[in-house]
Amino acid sequence: MAKKKPASPASAQGIVMDSDTQKCVDCHAQNHAVVDITEQWKASKHAKNGVGCLACHGAAEGDADKWKHEGYTMTHVPTPKDCAVCHEREVKEFDSSHHSKAAEFIGSLDNILGEIAEGGPAANMGCKQCHGSTVKIDANGVPVAGTWPNTGIGRINPDGSKGSCTACHTRHLFSRAQGREPQTCGRCHMGPDHPQIEIYQESKHGIMFTAFRERMALDSRSGSSARPTRSPRPAPPAT
C-alpha cells in the first residue's frame, strides 16, 4: 500500500475522516482498552488535516513487518519514512542530528557492562528504551520480543530508517507543545549518569520557564512569526 496524504470531507467537529479511518474508529470505539487511541487522534492536528490511520499504519510494498488486520495490510512499526511523506524537512533534519545515531551506544562497552551487571531486561527497559536498538522481525513479520516495543530515539527500523518520532512527539496526539516541554527531554536526559533535566530545572532558565510558561507559544508552527509575549517595560522614573 503506497503512502499518501489523504483528504476527505470534514465533519461538523472539524475532523477530516476517510471511510477507512471511520471503520478503524468505529471498531476501536468498541474496545475500551484502545478507545483512548482514537480519542487522542480526534484531538490532533492530524485529524483536522485528514491524516487517517492508514497514512501511518498502512504497510508499504516490501515492508518486512506487514500483517493482515481486519482486511487491511498494516505495518507493525510506523517509522520516520512514513512521517516523511508529510514531514520531509523534519525527517531530514533528524537524520543529520546526533539523536539519529543514539543506537550506536548499544555496541559500546558501557552498554555491554550494563547488560552484564544489571541483566538483559534492565538494559531493554533502561538503555534501549532511550537510545533505541535494532527492531528484529521474525519469519511471520512479527517484531521479536526484547526488540519491541521500542520508542528509543535512535531506533533502527525494519525499513532501514533510524529513529522513532514518538520518542518526543507522543502518539496519537502528536502535540507540538508536548514535544517542546522540558519534561519530554527529561524522559531520557535524567539520572546520575546524565542529569541534564535536574540541572535545567534548578537553573535560572528552568525556573523562568516554569514561572512564565503561559506566555510561551509552545504550539506555534516552526518558523512562524509567533513569539512569547512579554510584559511591558516599566516607565523610567520621573526626573
NUBA-803957 format. One record per residue (C-alpha): residue number from 1; residue in three letters; x negated, y negated, z. Coordinates in steps of 0.1 Angstrom, whole numbers, plus 2048, in hexadecimal, padded with zeros to 3 digits. Example, Ala and Ser with C-alpha at 12.3 -4.5 7.8 and 13.67 -1.06 7.14 Angstrom:
<sites>
+------+------+-----+-----+-----+
: resi : resn :   x :   y :   z :
+------+------+-----+-----+-----+
:    1 :  ala : 785 : 82D : 84E :
:    2 :  ser : 777 : 80B : 847 :
+------+------+-----+-----+-----+
</sites>
This chain:
<sites>
+------+------+-----+-----+-----+
: resi : resn :   x :   y :   z :
+------+------+-----+-----+-----+
:    1 :  met : 800 : 800 : 800 :
:    2 :  ala : 7F0 : 7DF : 7F5 :
:    3 :  lys : 7EE : 7C3 : 80E :
:    4 :  lys : 802 : 7A5 : 806 :
:    5 :  lys : 810 : 784 : 814 :
:    6 :  pro : 835 : 78C : 818 :
:    7 :  ala : 851 : 773 : 816 :
:    8 :  ser : 877 : 776 : 81A :
:    9 :  pro : 895 : 761 : 825 :
:   10 :  ala : 893 : 752 : 847 :
:   11 :  ser : 8AC : 75A : 862 :
:   12 :  ala : 8BE : 741 : 878 :
:   13 :  gln : 8A3 : 745 : 892 :
:   14 :  gly : 888 : 73B : 879 :
:   15 :  ile : 87B : 75E : 876 :
:   16 :  val : 872 : 769 : 853 :
:   17 :  met : 879 : 78F : 852 :
:   18 :  asp : 878 : 7A6 : 834 :
:   19 :  ser : 88D : 7C6 : 833 :
:   20 :  asp : 870 : 7DD : 83D :
:   21 :  thr : 868 : 7C8 : 85B :
:   22 :  gln : 88D : 7C7 : 865 :
:   23 :  lys : 88D : 7ED : 865 :
:   24 :  cys : 86E : 7ED : 87C :
:   25 :  val : 87D : 7D3 : 894 :
:   26 :  asp : 89E : 7E5 : 896 :
:   27 :  cys : 88E : 807 : 89D :
:   28 :  his : 875 : 7F9 : 8B6 :
:   29 :  ala : 891 : 7E6 : 8C8 :
:   30 :  gln : 8A0 : 808 : 8D2 :
:   31 :  asn : 87F : 812 : 8E3 :
:   32 :  his : 87B : 7FF : 903 :
:   33 :  ala : 856 : 80A : 904 :
:   34 :  val : 84E : 7F5 : 8E5 :
:   35 :  val : 869 : 7DB : 8E3 :
:   36 :  asp : 851 : 7C0 : 8F1 :
:   37 :  ile : 83C : 7C4 : 8D1 :
:   38 :  thr : 859 : 7B8 : 8BB :
:   39 :  glu : 862 : 79C : 8D3 :
:   40 :  gln : 83E : 78F : 8D3 :
:   41 :  trp : 83E : 790 : 8AD :
:   42 :  lys : 85F : 77D : 8AB :
:   43 :  ala : 850 : 761 : 8C0 :
:   44 :  ser : 830 : 760 : 8AA :
:   45 :  lys : 828 : 749 : 88D :
:   46 :  his : 825 : 769 : 878 :
:   47 :  ala : 84A : 76E : 87C :
:   48 :  lys : 851 : 74A : 871 :
:   49 :  asn : 83C : 74F : 852 :
:   50 :  gly : 848 : 771 : 846 :
:   51 :  val : 82A : 786 : 851 :
:   52 :  gly : 83C : 7A6 : 859 :
:   53 :  cys : 832 : 7C8 : 867 :
:   54 :  leu : 824 : 7D7 : 847 :
:   55 :  ala : 80E : 7B9 : 83F :
:   56 :  cys : 7F8 : 7C4 : 85C :
:   57 :  his : 802 : 7E8 : 862 :
:   58 :  gly : 807 : 7F5 : 83F :
:   59 :  ala : 7EB : 80B : 832 :
:   60 :  ala : 7D6 : 801 : 814 :
:   61 :  glu : 7CC : 81A : 7F9 :
:   62 :  gly : 7AF : 830 : 806 :
:   63 :  asp : 7B3 : 828 : 82B :
:   64 :  ala : 7A5 : 845 : 83F :
:   65 :  asp : 7BC : 83E : 85C :
:   66 :  lys : 7DD : 83E : 849 :
:   67 :  trp : 7FB : 851 : 857 :
:   68 :  lys : 820 : 855 : 84F :
:   69 :  his : 839 : 844 : 866 :
:   70 :  glu : 85E : 843 : 860 :
:   71 :  gly : 859 : 844 : 83A :
:   72 :  tyr : 83D : 82B : 839 :
:   73 :  thr : 818 : 82F : 835 :
:   74 :  met : 807 : 81E : 852 :
:   75 :  thr : 7E4 : 817 : 85E :
:   76 :  his : 7DA : 821 : 881 :
:   77 :  val : 7C0 : 805 : 883 :
:   78 :  pro : 7C9 : 7E2 : 875 :
:   79 :  thr : 7A8 : 7D1 : 86E :
:   80 :  pro : 79A : 7AE : 865 :
:   81 :  lys : 79D : 7B9 : 840 :
:   82 :  asp : 7C3 : 7B9 : 846 :
:   83 :  cys : 7C1 : 797 : 857 :
:   84 :  ala : 7AC : 789 : 83A :
:   85 :  val : 7C9 : 78C : 822 :
:   86 :  cys : 7D5 : 76C : 832 :
:   87 :  his : 7B8 : 761 : 848 :
:   88 :  glu : 79B : 764 : 830 :
:   89 :  arg : 787 : 746 : 83D :
:   90 :  glu : 78A : 751 : 861 :
:   91 :  val : 77F : 775 : 859 :
:   92 :  lys : 761 : 768 : 846 :
:   93 :  glu : 757 : 752 : 864 :
:   94 :  phe : 75B : 76F : 87B :
:   95 :  asp : 745 : 786 : 865 :
:   96 :  ser : 729 : 76D : 868 :
:   97 :  ser : 72C : 76A : 88D :
:   98 :  his : 719 : 77B : 8A9 :
:   99 :  his : 73A : 78A : 8B5 :
:  100 :  ser : 73C : 7A0 : 896 :
:  101 :  lys : 71B : 7B0 : 8A0 :
:  102 :  ala : 726 : 7B8 : 8C3 :
:  103 :  ala : 729 : 7DE : 8BE :
:  104 :  glu : 704 : 7E0 : 8B6 :
:  105 :  phe : 700 : 7E0 : 8DC :
:  106 :  ile : 70E : 803 : 8DD :
:  107 :  gly : 6ED : 812 : 8D0 :
:  108 :  ser : 6D8 : 7FE : 8E9 :
:  109 :  leu : 6C5 : 80B : 907 :
:  110 :  asp : 6DC : 7F8 : 91F :
:  111 :  asn : 6FB : 80A : 912 :
:  112 :  ile : 6EA : 82C : 912 :
:  113 :  leu : 6E0 : 826 : 937 :
:  114 :  gly : 704 : 81B : 93E :
:  115 :  glu : 713 : 83A : 930 :
:  116 :  ile : 6FA : 84F : 944 :
:  117 :  ala : 6FF : 83C : 965 :
:  118 :  glu : 724 : 836 : 963 :
:  119 :  gly : 72F : 850 : 94B :
:  120 :  gly : 741 : 850 : 929 :
:  121 :  pro : 764 : 846 : 935 :
:  122 :  ala : 755 : 828 : 947 :
:  123 :  ala : 742 : 81E : 928 :
:  124 :  asn : 761 : 821 : 912 :
:  125 :  met : 776 : 80B : 929 :
:  126 :  gly : 759 : 7F3 : 931 :
:  127 :  cys : 73F : 7ED : 917 :
:  128 :  lys : 751 : 7F9 : 8F8 :
:  129 :  gln : 772 : 7E7 : 900 :
:  130 :  cys : 760 : 7C6 : 8FE :
:  131 :  his : 744 : 7CD : 8E5 :
:  132 :  gly : 757 : 7E6 : 8D0 :
:  133 :  ser : 74B : 806 : 8C1 :
:  134 :  thr : 750 : 81B : 8A2 :
:  135 :  val : 774 : 827 : 89E :
:  136 :  lys : 772 : 84B : 892 :
:  137 :  ile : 78E : 85C : 87E :
:  138 :  asp : 795 : 881 : 87E :
:  139 :  ala : 7A0 : 896 : 860 :
:  140 :  asn : 7C4 : 88D : 866 :
:  141 :  gly : 7BE : 868 : 865 :
:  142 :  val : 7C2 : 864 : 88A :
:  143 :  pro : 7A9 : 850 : 89F :
:  144 :  val : 793 : 865 : 8B5 :
:  145 :  ala : 799 : 862 : 8DB :
:  146 :  gly : 77D : 84E : 8EB :
:  147 :  thr : 77A : 838 : 8CD :
:  148 :  trp : 79E : 82C : 8CD :
:  149 :  pro : 7B0 : 817 : 8DB :
:  150 :  asn : 794 : 7FE : 8D5 :
:  151 :  thr : 797 : 7D8 : 8D3 :
:  152 :  gly : 772 : 7D1 : 8D7 :
:  153 :  ile : 768 : 7B1 : 8C5 :
:  154 :  gly : 74D : 7C2 : 8B0 :
:  155 :  arg : 761 : 7E2 : 8A9 :
:  156 :  ile : 757 : 7F6 : 88A :
:  157 :  asn : 777 : 7FE : 878 :
:  158 :  pro : 77F : 81C : 861 :
:  159 :  asp : 780 : 805 : 843 :
:  160 :  gly : 75C : 7F9 : 84A :
:  161 :  ser : 766 : 7D6 : 857 :
:  162 :  lys : 75A : 7C9 : 878 :
:  163 :  gly : 76E : 7BB : 895 :
:  164 :  ser : 790 : 7BA : 8A5 :
:  165 :  cys : 7A3 : 79A : 8A1 :
:  166 :  thr : 7B9 : 7A4 : 8BF :
:  167 :  ala : 79A : 7A2 : 8D6 :
:  168 :  cys : 7A2 : 77D : 8D8 :
:  169 :  his : 7C4 : 779 : 8C7 :
:  170 :  thr : 7D9 : 791 : 8DA :
:  171 :  arg : 7F4 : 7A3 : 8C7 :
:  172 :  his : 80F : 79F : 8BE :
:  173 :  leu : 814 : 77A : 8C5 :
:  174 :  phe : 7F1 : 771 : 8B7 :
:  175 :  ser : 7F3 : 74F : 8C8 :
:  176 :  arg : 7D9 : 735 : 8C0 :
:  177 :  ala : 7DD : 726 : 8E2 :
:  178 :  gln : 7D6 : 747 : 8F3 :
:  179 :  gly : 7B8 : 74D : 8DE :
:  180 :  arg : 7A9 : 72B : 8EA :
:  181 :  glu : 7AE : 732 : 90F :
:  182 :  pro : 78E : 736 : 922 :
:  183 :  gln : 79D : 755 : 933 :
:  184 :  thr : 79E : 766 : 911 :
:  185 :  cys : 778 : 763 : 90F :
:  186 :  gly : 776 : 76D : 934 :
:  187 :  arg : 785 : 78F : 92A :
:  188 :  cys : 761 : 799 : 920 :
:  189 :  his : 74B : 77E : 92C :
:  190 :  met : 74D : 785 : 951 :
:  191 :  gly : 73D : 799 : 96D :
:  192 :  pro : 71A : 79B : 97B :
:  193 :  asp : 708 : 7A2 : 95A :
:  194 :  his : 718 : 786 : 946 :
:  195 :  pro : 72B : 76E : 95D :
:  196 :  gln : 733 : 753 : 944 :
:  197 :  ile : 757 : 74F : 94D :
:  198 :  glu : 74F : 74B : 972 :
:  199 :  ile : 734 : 731 : 96A :
:  200 :  tyr : 74C : 71E : 953 :
:  201 :  gln : 769 : 71E : 96D :
:  202 :  glu : 752 : 70E : 987 :
:  203 :  ser : 743 : 6F5 : 96E :
:  204 :  lys : 750 : 6D2 : 969 :
:  205 :  his : 75C : 6DC : 946 :
:  206 :  gly : 771 : 6F9 : 955 :
:  207 :  ile : 77F : 6E3 : 970 :
:  208 :  met : 789 : 6C8 : 957 :
:  209 :  phe : 799 : 6E2 : 940 :
:  210 :  thr : 7AF : 6EE : 95D :
:  211 :  ala : 7B7 : 6CB : 969 :
:  212 :  phe : 7C0 : 6BD : 946 :
:  213 :  arg : 7CC : 6DD : 935 :
:  214 :  glu : 7EE : 6CE : 92C :
:  215 :  arg : 7DE : 6B3 : 917 :
:  216 :  met : 7CC : 6CB : 8FF :
:  217 :  ala : 7D9 : 6D4 : 8DD :
:  218 :  leu : 7D2 : 6F9 : 8E2 :
:  219 :  asp : 7EB : 704 : 8C7 :
:  220 :  ser : 7E0 : 6EC : 8AC :
:  221 :  arg : 7D5 : 6F9 : 88A :
:  222 :  ser : 7AF : 6FC : 885 :
:  223 :  gly : 7A3 : 6DC : 873 :
:  224 :  ser : 7C2 : 6C9 : 87B :
:  225 :  ser : 7C2 : 6A5 : 887 :
:  226 :  ala : 7D1 : 6AF : 8A9 :
:  227 :  arg : 7BB : 6A4 : 8C6 :
:  228 :  pro : 7C0 : 6A6 : 8EB :
:  229 :  thr : 7D3 : 688 : 8F9 :
:  230 :  arg : 7BF : 670 : 90F :
:  231 :  ser : 7C9 : 65A : 92B :
:  232 :  pro : 7C6 : 635 : 922 :
:  233 :  arg : 7A7 : 624 : 92F :
:  234 :  pro : 7AE : 60D : 94D :
:  235 :  ala : 7AD : 5E8 : 945 :
:  236 :  pro : 78D : 5D7 : 950 :
:  237 :  pro : 78F : 5C3 : 970 :
:  238 :  ala : 798 : 59F : 96E :
:  239 :  thr : 77A : 587 : 971 :
+------+------+-----+-----+-----+
</sites>
